[in-house]
Every structure is written in C-alpha cells, then in structure tokens.
C-alpha cells in the first residue's frame, strides 16, 4: 500500500528501540491488555481523516501507566505487519488493525469513530472483550470542532480517572504528528515531524519518532543530534518524556551504563509499568548482571503475571545467574499459561543445557518436537543432537542429527548438504566436512543458490584456515569471490570478503586494526570488531584480542553472545588471566535452532579444551582430564594427529592448540584420550 514505507520505518524502529515503552500500564490479576484502534471518520470532510490516528494515539498515551491497564500501542501493533501483512496505516482500525491487536495479545479492543456535526466534534468508542466478542463499555465525547485533544481527553478520563495529560496542547503539533505516522514516504514523515516541533518545541514524542526515522535511514549521527536537541528543552519536556528520551539517547550511543541509569530513572517515574521493568531487565542481561535482571523481571511479573515473554526471559536470566530451579519454575508457569506452545519446552531445554544437565536438555528438546515438529523449522532435533554430542556420545548424536536432516529433506530444504557438512565438522569429521562442503558449493555455484555457494566457500576457507591450510583457504576464498552475487549494500560484509580478510598474511595487531577499518569504513561497528577479533585469534595476537573481545562482550547479552564469552576466555588463558577466564566458561552455549554456523568452529569443541586448561591452572586435575578427554572425543582422530604434530611447534599456532599450551598439558590430553 502507499503508506507502507514510512509507516514500516517508524514502527519497526520504535519497536526495536524501546520495545513498547510508549504504551504500558499496571495490571493486577488478569491483565487488561487494551488496544485502541484507529478511529473511523464518519463525517463528510476527508480532510479530517488525520484525526483517526490522532484519537487513537492521544487516548492510548493518556492511559499509559494507569493502574489495571496495559496499553498496546500502534507501534507495537504495526510491528507485526511483517508477519501478518502490511495494513494501510490510514485505514479504519476496525477493518485493518483488529487481527494485529489479537496477535499482540489484546484482550480488550477499542473501536472508535468520529464526525464533525454542527460545529462540534463528536467521538464514540466501544470496548470489546476479545474473548467473548461482547461490547463491555461505551463512551462518547463532544468538543468544539477541531479540538481532538479535548475530545480524546474526555474519552480517556471516562475510561480512567487517572488518565494523564497528553504531552502537547498544540493542535498543530498533534495534527502534524498524526500525519507523520501515516505519511507515504520517510521524507514526508520528516517534514511533518519538523512541523510538529515547530508547533510545539517541547513535544517529546516528535523528537523520538524523528530519531527513529533517522535511525531507520542509517543516519545515526542525525538521530543522536535530534535526541540531544530534544533533551536541551530540559524540564519543559516533562519528567517521563525526558526520561524516555534519555533512555533512547543512551541506547543510540551504545553506552550500557548510561542506558541502565536512564532506565532506573524511568522506572522510578513509572514503577507500575511492566514493560519498563522488562527493558530494565534486558539492559541488565546485556551487562551480564543476571541477578539484577531476575529482580526486574519478577517486578514486571508481579504487575503482569500472565506475560509469557517475561516468564521466558526470567527462565534464561535465572539460568545464567546459576539458579536452575528458579529458571524451571518460571518456564513451568509459562507452560501452564500456554500449554500448546512448544517454546516453553524449547526454553526448558536451553536452560538445562546452559546448566550442564545434558540428558534433561535433550529430553525437553524432543518433547518440543513432539508438540510441534515444525517449530523452529524442526530445529529442536538439531539442538537435541548437540546436547547428546556435548555428552561425548557421538553415535547417539549422529542418530538424532539424522532425524533432523531427514525432516529437512522431507521438507525439500535445498541446504541439507550444507547442514550435513556443518554437522560433520562440529562432530569431529574434519576431512569429510571439508569434502562435503566443497561438493555442495561446487554444485550450487551455477544455479539459484549461487550466493549460498559463496557463503559455503567462505566457510570452507575459514575451516581450512583453522586447520592451518593456507593454500586450501586461498583456493576457497577465490571460489567464494567468484560465486559472489551483486555488490552488497554500503557497510555490509559478505562471507567472501570476511574470508579474504581472515586469510591475509600474518601481521602485527596494529596492521590488523587498519585492515579491519578498510573492511568496514566509517564508524566503529560490532561487525568490524568481530572480524578483527577472529583475525587476531587466528594470528596469535591474544593481548590485542582481549581488548576487542572485552568491547564486544560488554555490549552483548549472554544468550546471544556466548561465543564472545568463550573467545574472550581463550584470550584470557593465553595471556595468563586464568581467574578471569573461568567464569566465562561455566555455561554451555545454546545451539542455533537452524543448525551450525561458520563461527561455531572457533569455539566448539574448543570450549572443553579451554575448560581443561583453566582446571589445570586451578589445580583440578581430574576435571581437566575429563574436559580434555571430551574435547578429543569431539575433535576426532585427525585433531589428535594434528595436535601431536603441533605440540612442540611455534608460538603462532592456529586450529585447536593455540599459543602458550605446554607439552605437559597436551600430554595430559593425549593420555586421557588414548589411555597411554
């Protein structure tokens, strides 16, 4: 539809930036989750159509934070457009937004209409109980013609006497803001937002929405400037709006400490808003403050006990905090609320895997498959195989992986050969993996999967590089380059480009940093840091790698970035910081549901070798022997032979055995594997 581009940019940015901070209230007991849909214009004047969005936005905002109500705002609704199909933003909500409201979890839906008659603006709102389909409340309001703010405030106060004032009293600002939300293009949206701010320079939502628009267009510096311009209005913004803006400014600046301080200020102002507590928990998770995350999530759940997303998040936070019992209790509550949802069982598998309870993890993954064989593309079969593999039972893991691959084959997945190669690699069949991946890439290079072939060749180059085969890596890089499709968007890095980057000759850390800047010109990005970290690790530059990986780790939560924790531990061990390494190695990494990835090869099964090395340094010989033995079981005989050849090698070793490992350590590993 004509409004798709601008609306999508605005709502997706808003959802990603603050995940609903613009519309959440306190609930007690069963949650009243209210979505106010766009009002319908029943009058003859089409120039008043903008009021439809203005009514819904104003009423929803004024009810935000009211005890007993949680508002599901329009940004949250239209954030589901990608899954359910884009709705025209200017269409009446009764026809275009009801299914979005249901999908967002609304159990109360507000349908409104308005008309200008005899010089008066008349508004009418009906609240439907979504479960029964019955209308449970009807309110009407009347105001002078054009006074949307007055009519909306009257409706909101009839729904709750605790409704707050809307953050502008300017009719011009409200009109331009509503028109910005529904403009057909980002340029027009920006123009309307500028007009809204001209009408009221203290209108906080317009600053935040403009910043979201700029972020969506890749203009982060402009977005930061917009937010700072708004914050310069000081107390004129009002305390809540200022706190929201400070949260977004801190988030945009990737300053985790500032984000947490800003969220703490916001939660003091809105302690009955469960979504603010959720956001506080997410920031704590990113900062690896899992105990704080648990506390924040419990406060969110005290306000909204049936929030299964919060229960799911609590499960992971408690697991990373080391409290498996609390994790399972939260996920059992999730399961009771959504008995048909396989995600609760999948999460139970994950938290048990994190805690090292591998048989239990496998069982929960398979229960999730039994509930819905197609959930996560059948990925719980793969996760069950990985849980079995981590126990050292490769034959049993192969049998579970075969179930996964057979299901993918039955579903006509063209990447089954790719997935098979990745499994052989991660389970220790290096030669078979390389041969299979090369065969897949060669067959796919001239067909519709050409870009996939390029990624496969790039992954093969990384594998060859990890095995110390620079010649083979160079050949794979050349093949990846040949199979690459059209030039990527500015700032993007293709698999071939990354493989070329990693396969460059050895160099000092300063040269690798310069190379990374050439790989991704412009401001520093996580992608640049990650590529640089891989290169430094491969080249044995562990001191420099520590600093890069610390930067990555400080800005990433454990569930998504366990890889970073393991790589940082590797660097710590190689630079003598054994006590810093040990805590990073405690949790098992949760496998990606869609199979392995090219960078799993950097940390799995290296994780078990690193645990063994840390245990040796701590004097726990029996633990070390068990970890070394598991490492060798998962690495296969090729790694044993290669390791023997490299045991007395140079300082710059790649693959499984990195700089600083002594002959004694490797002899202990060999003894544990062979019994000699």
N, C-alpha and C positions, 0 to 999 in steps of 0.2 A: 504494500500500500504506500501511498505517497508520504506518509508520516514516519515510515519505518526507520530511516537512517538516524534522524536526530533523536527520536524517542529511544531507540536502542542504545545510542551512545550515552544518553543521560541516565537511563535507569540502570544499565549494566554497571556503569562507573559508580553510581550511587550505591548499588547493592554490594559491589566489591569493596568500596571504600569504607563503609560503616555498617554493612550488613543489617540495616534496619534501624539504625539509631534515630531515624526521623519519625518513628511511629511505634512506640511500645508502651504499655501501661501495666499496672499491677493486677494480678488476678489472685483470687483466693478461692480455693476449692476448684471446681470445674472451670476451666479457662473460658472467658468470654473473648473470643478472637473475632474482632469486628472489622470488616472491610467495607468502607464507604465507596461505592462505585461512582463513576462519573455521572452527574445529573443529566437528564434529558431536557432539551429545550422544547417546551410545548407551545411557545409563542410563535408569532409570525415573523419576528425580526431575527434573521440568521446572523446579523452582526453581533448578536448577544450570545452566540454559541460558545465563546470562550468561558462564559460563566459556568458551564457544566463542569469543567476541570477545576475552576476556582472554588466552587462549592465543595467538591469532594476533598480538595487539598486543605481548605480552611477548616472544615469540620474535623477532619482526621487529625490535623495538627493541634487543634484546640482540645481534643480529647486525649492527646498523648500524655501519658503519665497519670491519668485518672485511675484511682483505685478500683479494681474489679474489671478493668477493660484493657485488652491489648489490641492496639490498632495495627492492622496490616495495611501499610500504605501503598500508594500506586507504584512506587519504585519497586517494592517487593513483588507486587502483582506482575508487573510487566517484565521483571527479571525472569519470569517463566516463559516469556514469548518464544525463546529458543527451543524449548521442549514442546510447547503446545501450539506453536504457530503464532506469528505476529498479528496482533489485533490493531485496527486503526485507532490511534490514541484519541481521535476526536469523535469516535462513535459513542452513543449512549452506553453506559456501563451495563445496563440490563441485558443488552444483547452481546456486548463484546468482552465483558470482564467477569461474568459470573463464574465460568469454569476456571478462570485464573484464581479467583477467590477461594474456590473449593480446593484447588490444588495446593494453595498456600496454607491450607488448614483452617480457613474461616469457619466458625460455626454460627456466626451472625453476619448477615449481608444486608447492607443498606442500599435501597434503590430510591433515587431521588428524581424529582423533576421540578421545573420552574417555568414561570411565564411572567411577562410584563403585561399588566392589565390595568387600565385606568390610572396610569401613573404610579402604580405600585408593583413592586417585585414580590411575587408570591412563590414560596418554596414549600415543597411537600416531600417528606421522607418516610419510607416504610422499612422496618427492620424485620427481616425474615429469619426464623430459626432454620438453619440449613438442614438439620436432621429431619425435622418434621415437615418442612415446607410451609409452615404456617406463619402468618404475619403476627408478630408479638408486640409490636409497638408502632404507633403512627404519630408523627409530629408535623406541625405546619408552622410557617412563619411568614411575616409580611414586613416589608421595609420600603422606604422610598425607592423609586425607580433608579437602578444603577448601584444601590447600596448592597452589594453582595456581602461585604464584611458584616454589616448589621444583620442581615437575614441569616447568614451562616452562624454567627454568634448566638442568635436566638435559638436555632436548631440545636447547637451543641449544648447550650445551657439546659434545654429541656431534656436532653439525654443524660446530663450530669450537671449538678450544680457546681461541681469542682472544675468545670471546663476552664482552660486558661485562655488568655487573650492571644490572638494571632500576632505574629511578630512584626506586622506593619499595619498602620492605619491609613495608608495611602491607597486609594482606589486605583491609581495609575500603576503603582508597583505591583499590586495583585493582578491586574489585567495583563500586564506585560509578562509577569512570571508565568501565569497560566498559558499564555500564548507561546512562551519559550518552550514549555514542556511538550507542546504539540506541533511545533514548527517542523516543516518538511525537510529541513537541512540544518546542519550544525551552524553554518554562518548566520542563518536567520535566527536560530536559537540564541546565539551570542548577542545579536543585535537587540533582541527582546530583553535579554537579561541586563544588558547595558542600560536600556530604557527603564527597566525596573529599578535599577540602582540610582538612576538619575531622579526617579520619582521619590525614592527613599534611600539615601546613602547608608542607612542603618539596618537595611533589610538583609539579615544574615543568610537565609536560605538562597537568595540570589547569588551571593558570593560563592557559597558552597557548590551550587549547581553549576555555575560558570567554571569553577575549578574542576569539577568532574568532567565537564565537556572538554576542557583543555587537556586533561589527562588522557581522555579517550582519543584525542587527536595527536598524542605523543608530545604535547607541549608542557612538560613537567615544570620547566622554569616559569612559564607564564602562569601555571596553576598555583605555584608557590607564591608568586607575586600577587595574584588575586586574593589568596587567603591572607597574606600579610596586609594587604590594603583593607580588607575587612576587619582584621584584628586591630588595625590602627584606629578604628572607631571606638575602641575601648568599651567603657561601661554602657555606651549607647545601644550596644547590641543586646543587652540583657545577659544575665549570668549563664543561663542554659545555652543560649545560642553561641555565646563566646566560648564556652567550654567545648561545644561540638566542633567549632572551627579550630580550636587549639588541638583537638584530637586529630583532625584531618591534616593540619599543617605538620604535626609531628610525624604522622604516618607517611606523608609525602616525603619528608626529609629522611626517612628510614632511621629515625632516632628512637630506638626502642625505649630508652629511659624516659625521654620526653613523652612518648606515647603513653607509657604507664602512668606518669604523673598527671597527664591531661585526663586520662580515663578515671583516675582516682578523684580528680576534681569533679568530673561529670557525675560519677556515681554518688558523690556526696550531695549533689543537687537533685539527682533523680534516683534515690535509693530503692524506689519501688518499680523500677523499670528493669525487667528481667534481661532484656537484650543488652542493656549497658553492662550488666554483670557478665553476660556471655562474652561481650567484647573485651572486658577486663580479663576474663579467663583466657581468651585467645592470645592476648598480649603476654600474659604470664607464661603460657605454653611456649610462645616464641622465645621468651627469655629463659626457658628451661626451669622456671620457678613452678614446679608442678604442684607443690603443696599449696601455693597461693591460688593456682588455677582450680584446684579441688575446692577450696573455700569459696571462691567466687561462683563456681557452678552450683554449689549447694545453696547459695543465697538466691541464685536465679531459679532454682527448682523449688525453693520454698515459696516463691512468688507464682511460679507456673509449674506445678507438679507433673503435668502431662506433656511437657516439652521433651519429646523423644530425642531431638537433636542434642539437647543439653545433657540428657542421660547418656547418650552415646559418647559425647565429648568427655563427660565425667569418667566414663569407663577407661578411656585412654589416659586421662590425666592421673587417675589413681594408679593405673598400672605403671606409668613412668615414675610415679612417686614411690613405688615399691609396695603398694597395698593392693594385692590381687583380690583379696576378699571384698574390699570396697568397690573395686572395678567390676567384679562379677555381680555384686548386689545391684549396682546401677544398671547393668545390662539386663539383669533379670527383670527389673522394673520396666525397662524398655520392652522386653519380650511380652510382658503381661499386657501392656498397653497396645502393642501391635503384634498379636500372635501370628499373623500371617506374613510378617516382614522377615525375610531371611537375613537382613542386615544385622539384626541383633545377634544372631548366631555367628555370622562372619566376624563381628567385633569381639565376641567371646573367644573365637579362635585367635584373633590378633593379640588380645591381652594375655592369653595363656602362652602364646609364642614369645611375646616380649619377656614374660617372666621365666621362660625356660621350661615350661610344662608342655613338652612337645607332643606326647600322646594325646593329651587333652585338647591341644590346639587342633591336631589332625581330626579328632572326633567331631569337634564343633564345625570345622570347615565342611566335613562330609554331611553333617546334619543340615547345614545351609544348602548344600547341593540337593539334598532330599526334599527340602521345602520348595526350592525353585532352581531347577537345573540350569536355567538360563541367566540367573542372577550374576552380574558382573561378567557376562559373557562366558559363564561356566568357570570363571577364574578361581573359585574356591577349590576346584580339583587340583589346580596347579599349586595353590597355597598348601593344600594337604600334602602334596608331593614334596614341597620344600620343607615342611615340618618333619616329615619322615627322613628326608635327606640330612637334616641337621642332627638327627639322632645317630647318624652313621650307617643306617640301613639303606644302602644304595639300591639293592634289588627291590625292596619294598617300595622305595620312592619311584623307581622306574615303572612299576606296575601302576601306581597312582598317576604318574605323568602320562602313561599310555591312555588311561581313561580320559584325561584332559585332551590329548591330541586326537583321539578317536572322535570325541564330541565335536572338536573344531573341524575335523574332516567332514563329519556328517552335516555340519552347518555350512559347508563349502567355503571355509576360510582359505584364501589363497596363500596365507602366510604360514601354513603348517610346517613346511620345510624349514623356514626361518626359525620357528619356535623349536623345532627338533634340534637344530644346530645349537641354539642357545642352551637347551637342556643338557646336551652332551658336554658343552663347555662347563657349565656350572656344576655338573656332577663328575667332572674329572676326566672326561674323554676328549682331551685337547685336540689330538690329531683328527679324530672323527668329526669333531665340531668344526674345525677349520675346513676340512674337505667338504662337509655338508653345506656350510655357509657359502663357500666359493661356488659350489654347484648350483645352489639356489640363485645366487646373484647373477651368475652367467646366464641361466635360463630366463631370468626376469629382465635382463638388461635391455632387450629389444622389444618389449611389449608394454602393456598398460601399467605394469609395476616398475617401470624404469627408475622412478625416484626412490622406490623401496630398495631396488637393487643397489643404488648409490649408497643408501644408508647401510645396507648389508656389507658392501665392500669396505665402507668406512669402519664398521665394527670389526671386520676381519683384520683391517690394518691395526686397530688397537690391540686385538688379540696377538697378532704377530709381534707387535712392539713389546707387549708384556712378556712374551716368550724370548725376547732378545733377538728376534729375527728381523733385523732392519731391512734386509733385502726383500724378504717377503712382504713386509709392511709397505715398502715403497711401491711394489707392484700393485698391492691392493689400493693404495692411495691413488695411483694412476687410473685404475679401473673405476674407482669411486668418482673421480673427476670427470672421466669420460661419460659416465652414466648420469651425471647431474642434469637436472631439468633447467627451467628458466632461472634467471638470476633471482636470488632471494630479496625480500624487502630490506630496506636500509636497516642496519643494526642486527639483522638475523644472521645466524651462523649455521651453515649446512654441515651435515655429517662429514662430507668430503673435506670441507675447509678445516674442521676440527682435527680430522685425521692428519691432514697435511701439517697443521700446526704442531701436533704432538710428535710427528716423525722428523722434525728438523734436527740438525746436529746438536750435540751437547753444547751447552753454553753456560756462562755464569748466570746467577739469578737475575742480575740487572738486565741482561740481554733478553732473558725470557719475559721479563716485565715489559720491555719495549716491544717484543714480538706480540704479546697479548694486546697491547694498545693498538698495534696495527691490525690485529684480527678484528677488534671491535672498536673502531674510532669513536671518539666522543666521550661523554661522561662515563664514569666507572659503572659497571653493571655486574650482577651476580654471574652472568654467563662468562664474562671476561675472567672474573676471579676463579670460577670453576675450571675453565680451560687452563689457566695459569697454574692452579694447584695440581692438576693432573700432570702437567709438563714438569713441574718441579719435583714431584714424587718420582716420576719415571727417570729423571736425571739425577736423583740422589741429593737434591738440594733441600734437605729437610728443614734447616733453620729458616729459610725463606718460606717454605711451605707452611710452617707453623703459623706465621703471621697472616697469610692469605686465608688459611682454613679457620683460624680464630675469627676472622672477619665474617666469613660465611656462616660459621656456627652461631655467632652471636645474633644473627638476623634470621634464624630458621628454627622452627619448632621440631622436636624430635620425631613425631610421627612421619613427617615428610622428608626429614633430612638426617636419618640415622647414618646414611652413607658418610656424611660430613663428619659425624662424631667418630666413626671408625678411622677415617683417613687422618683426622687430627690426632687420634690416639697413636696411630702408626708414626706420625711425625714426632710426637712427644717421646715415644720409646726410642727413636733413633737419635734424639738429642738429649737423652738422659733424664727426661722428666717422667719417670715411671709412675710416681704418685698421681700426677695429673692425668695419665693415660688410663689408669684402671677404672675410674668411674664411667668413662666414655664407652667401655667395652662390656658393661654389665648386661645391657638389654640386647635381645636378638632383633635383627632388622626384620620388619614386616615385608613380605614379598609383594611386589606389584601384582595386582589381580590379572593383568593382561600378559603375564609372562615376564621373562627376564628382560634386562636392558643392557646396553653395551657397557655401562659403567659398573654393573654388578661385578664384573671381572676385576675391578680394582680392590674390592673389599671382601669378596666371598670366593673361597673359604678362608681368605687371609685373616678374617676375624678370629678364627680359632688359633691360628699361629700366634697372633698378637696377644691373645689371652694367655697362651702358654708362656710367651716371653715375659709378660707382666707378672705372671705367677712365679716364674723363676726368680725374678728380681725381688719379689716379696718373700721368697723362701718357701713357697708352697710347691714342693717338688712333685707330689702326687697329682695335684691339679694340673700342673704344667704338662706332665707326661700324658694325662688323659686328653688335654687340649691338643697337644702335638699329634697324638695318635688319630684323633678325629680329623685334624687338618689333613693328614696324609691319606686317610681313607677317602676324603672328598676331593683330594687333588689327583689321585691316581698314580700309577707306576711311572708315567712319563715325568711327573713332577719330582718323584723320588730320584730318578736317574739324573735329571737336570740339576736338582739341588746338590747331589753328590759332586757333580762337576763344578759347581759354583761355590762349594763350601770354603775353598781357600782362594777365592777369586779376588778381584779388585774391589776398590771402595765403591765403584759405581755399578751396582747390580740392579737389574730390574726383575720383573716377574715376582715370584713369591718370596724370594730371600733377599732382603734389602740391606743396605749398608749398615754395618755395626753388629750383625749377627755373628757370633763366635763359633769356632769349630765345635766347642763343647756343647753349645745349645743345639746345633744341628745333629751332633752325635746322639744327644738325648732324644731328639725327634726320631732319628732313624732307628734307634734301639726300640722305642715304643712302637714303631710301625712293623719292624721285621722280627723283633724278639732277639736280635743279635746284639 
